[in-house]
Amino acid sequence: MKTISTAKAPAAIGPYSQAIAVNGFLFCSGQIPLVPESGAVLEGDIKAQTEQVVRNIAAVLQEAGTSFAKVVKTTCFLKSMGDFAAFNEVYAAAFSSKPARSCVAVAALPRDVLVEIEVVAEL
């Protein structure tokens, strides 16, 4: 196992790694809309927050030497299913390869954000 870490994505806010590479796959921890430079939550609607999450995921994928084209599975957590359509607009642009996906609404997310996404990708 190899730990993946980059300053271009937010540091973990708990006892976990940004990602772990093992057996040809990258398992990325969930990313929330934190701005890497400040650690602050990006204020804004679901689209703005999803765009920040996508940027954070991109940084982790790049650090590991992979890309969105090699993402095989995502798990998406939304604070409200009322945001589903707007979330999908941003998601579809980033994940154009259409990986397998689960998307659920949850009671709460860390730092009271609107969205969190975790990914599994081929290396």
N, C-alpha and C positions, 0 to 999 in steps of 0.2 A: 504494500500500500504506500502511496505517496500523497502527502498533504499538498494541496494547491492553495496558494495565498497570493493576493495582489493588493497593492495600495490603490489600484484603480477601481476597486469595489469596496463597499463598506466593510470594516472589520466586524468580525462576529460579535454579537452583543450577549453572548452566552458561551457555555462550554462546548463549542463545536468548531469545525473547520469550514471555510468557505466551500471547499470541495475535497473529495478524495478520489484519486485515480487508482483503479485496481482492475486487473484482468482485461484490459482493453476498453474499459468504460470509465466515465467520469460521473460521479454522483455529487451533484451540486446541492448544497443546503438551500433552503428557501431564501429568496431575496425579497426584501421589502424596499419601499421607495426612500431609502436613506441616501443622502448626498455624500459620496465618499470623502470629500475634502473636509466636510464639517461634522459629519455624523448626524446631521439634522434630518428630520423627515421633510421630504419635498411637499410643500403645501400645494393643494390643487385638487381637481376632480379626478375621477377614475382614469381618464385618459392620460393626464399628466403623470399620475402616480405609476401607471402601467409603463409608460415610456421610460421612467427612471428605473423601474425594475428591469426592463429589457436592457438598458445600458449597463446595469450592474451585472446581469447574467453574461452579457457580451464580454465584459472585462474578465470574468472568471473563465469563460470558455477560451478566450484568447490566451490567457496565461497558461492554460493546460494544453494549448496547441490544437484545439478543435474549434468548431463553429456551430452556428444554428442549423446548418444543413445536416449535421450529424446528430442532432438531438433526436432521441428515439421515444422519449416519454416525458410528459410534463404533468405536474400536479399543481393545480391553481386553486387558491383560496380567496374568496371574495367576502367582504363584509356584508354585501347586499346583492342578491340576485337581480335587484333592480338595475344594477350596473352591468349586467351580463352582455348586452348588445354593444355598449360603448367599449367595454373591456375587449370584446372579440375583434373590434375594428383595429385596435393597436396590436393585439396578439397575432392576428392573421398576417399583418405586415412583417412581423419579426419571424414568425414560425411558418414560413411559406411552404416548407416541406411537409407540413401537417403531421407532426408526430402524434403518437397515441397520447390521450389526455384524459385526466379526470379534473372536474371543476366543481367545487362545492362551496356553499355559503357556510360561514362559521360565525359563532357568537361574537368573537373578538379576535384581533390579531395584535402582535407586539406593537407597541407605540401607537396603538389605535389607528393604524393605517387601513387603507381600503382594499389592498391586494398584496398577496404573497405568491411567488411562483418558485417551484423547485424543478430541476431538470436532471435527466439522465442522458448522457451523450456517448457516442462512440469516440474513441481517441484515434 
